[in-house]
Amino acid sequence: MSQQRRDSFEQIGADGAFDVIVVGGGINGIGVFRELALQGLRVLLVERNDFASGCSAAPSRMIHGGLRYLENGEFSLVRESLRERDALLANAPHMVRPLPTTVPITSLFSGLLNGAASFLGFSGRPAPRGAVPIKIGLWLYDWTTRNRRVLPPHRFRNAAETFKTWPKLMPRLTYSATYYDAWISYPERLALELVLDTKRLAAESIALNYAELVPENGGYVLLDKLTNRRFPVSARAMVNATGAWLDESLVALGAAKKDHENFVSGTKGSHIVLDNPVLFEALGGHMIFFENEDGRVCIVFPYLGRVLAGATDIRVDSAERVACTDEERDYIIGALRGVFPTLTITSEQVVFSFSGIRPLPRSDQQFTGRISRGHFVHRIDGDVPQFCMVGGKWTTFRAFAEQTADAVLEALGQERLTDTLALPIGGGENFPKDATDFVQRLTSHHNITTDRANRLVDLYGSRAEDVLAFCRARTDDEPLDPGTTLTSAEIAFLTCHEHVADLADLVLRRLPLAITGAISSGRIAAIAAIAAAELGWSATETAAQIARLTNELATYHGVTAEMLALRTDERNQPCA
C-alpha cells in the first residue's frame, strides 16, 4: 500500500465525519469533489475501482461544443459546451488542444428539415446533412462565441479545393466544411490531476479509489477493498455520481426511489485505435466528422501517433462493463472505408479498442443520436439528502459539477467561496504557450534527451519538472528497455504519488502504453516488478497482477496475450 493511501485512511480513522460524501470517481464525481472541497467543506470521494476507470475512460477524446446538438434545439447546451471547451483550452493546455475538424458533404439541401422534425417530436433517424444545413449550423456555432472567440471561424470548400488537401476522401464528395473544436490527449490523467489539485488546495478532503460506501446500522461504513478494513463515516449530504450505474447504486445505498423510477438510459459507444500510417497521413492533421449510411455520426482523427476512430451508439438495458465487439469493430472499419475508399483499412491494424456506456438521461427516442447529452441534478430527501448527477459528458464536467455543488451548498446553508471557471488544472498551471523553451530547459538542466523531455512535457505539462526532480534523485532513472524513454524511476514516481494500487492503473490510465499499442509482455513484467517493490507485493501477488492485467487487455481491449508476446520494443519506440 502506498504511503499516500495509508495517510488517507489514517485521516479517516481519526475523524470520519464529513460535510459531503461523493460516491463515484468518474469525471463528474471528481469535478464535484473539487467544487465542494474548494468551498471550504470537508469532502470524501469514494470510487470502487480506479479513478476515471469506467465510462470516463471511454470517451471519444474530444472536447467539443456539440455542433449536432443544434439540430435537437439544445442551444443552451451548445453555449455551455462551447464555454467549457474554451475554459479547458485555457486551464489544461497541456492536454486539451485545438482540433481542426472537417465535414465531407455530398448533397446541398438534404437534412434541412431535421431540426423541425426534432421540434415536432419525430424520433427517427435524421436525413443526411447537406451543405445548406451544415452552413447554417456552423454559422450559429461561430455566432455563439462571437464575443470571446479563441478558435478560428469555419470555412467552406468546393470539391476541387477539398481534394487538394484530402485527395483520398470519397470521390462523390461535393463540398467540405472545416471548423475547430478540441481534443484531449489523456482524459484519465486530467481526472487524476483534479484529484491531486484538490488534495493540495483542501487538505482535509480525501479521495479514495478501490473503496466502497456501505450502509450499516442506519449509517455508513467505508470499506477498503484492498484490505477489507472498515471505517465508520458520516456526512450531512451525499452526491451520487455513479453515472451509468446510478439506478443500481441508489438501491445499494438505501435511497427511496418513487415507483422504482429509472434516471439513466444508457447507450454503448465503442472506439478503435489503428496503426495505419497511410490513413494517419491522409487525415492531414484534421478530424474527419462524417455520417455513416445508417445516419450515425462517426469520427476519425490522429491520436498520439495512431488513428482513433468511432463510435457506435447502441442502447443498453443495464449498466455493466462492456467491450468493443467484432461486429462493432467491423462497423467502424466499414465506415472508414466508405470515407477513404482507396485505403487499406483492416482489423489487423487495430492495436487497441475501448468501450463504455454513456450515462444519458432516460429517453424514449428511437434514434439514439437524438437522446440529449444534457444533464441535471435530482434531489432525493432523507436523513442524508442525496443529490443525483444524471447525464453529462466530458466537455461539461465542470459546469455540471458547479451546478451540483450549488444545489448541495444551498441545502447545507453554505456560501460559495470561489469559482473554478478560470482555475488551472494540474500541469496546465504556468504551462507556456510555446513549450519549446520549456523542453530545452529540461534537457539542459536535467541532462536528458530531447525525446524524453518532449514526452514528459506532453504527459505532465508543467509538472514535468517535479517528475524529473524525483527521478534524478534516484539511482534507477534508466529506461525500461532500449525502445523507450520511460524509466524505472518514473514508474516509481507514479506508483508513489498518483494513487496507484493496481498494475492496470499504470498501464491503462497513468501512461498511454496500452492505448497506443506500446505495451508488450516484457514491459508489463518490468513495470510490475517496480510497482511490486514500491507497494510491497509478494511474488504471488505480482504474478496475479500480471495475469489480471493480461486478461483485462484481452477481454476489454482486444489485446491478446499473443499480441503482447509478438510486439517488439523497437516497433513501439515512437509511442512509448
Buried (B, 14 or more C-beta within 10 A) or exposed (E): EBEBBEEBBEBBEEEBEBBBBBBBBBBBBBBBBBBBBBBBBBBBBBBBBBBBBBBBBBBBBBBBBBBBBBBBBBEEBBBBBBBBBBBBBBBBBBBBBBBBBBBBBBBEEBBBBBBEBBEEEBEEBBBBBBBBBBBEBBEEBBEBBEEEEBBEBBEBBEBEEBBEBBEBBBEEBBBBBBBBBBBBBBBBBBBBBBBBBBBEEBEBBBBBBBBBBBEEEEBBBBBBBBEEEEBBBEBBBBBBBBBBBBBBBBEBBBBEEEEEEEBBBBBBBBBBBBBBEBBBEBBBEBBBBBBBEEBBBBBBBBBBBBBBBBBBBBBBEEBEBBBBBEEBBEBBBEBBBBBBEEBEBEBEBBBBBBBBBBBBBBBEBEBBBBBBBBBBBBEBEEEBBBBBBBBBBBBBBBBBBBBBBBBBBEBBEBEBEEEBEEBBBBBBBEBBEEBEEBBEEBBEEBEBEEBBBBBBBBBBBBBBBEBBEBBBEBEEBEBBBEBBBBBBBBBBBBBBBBBBBBBBBBBBBBBBBBBBBBBBBBBBEBBBBBBBBBBEBEEEBBBEBBEEBBEBBBEBBBBEEEBBEEBEBEBBBEBB
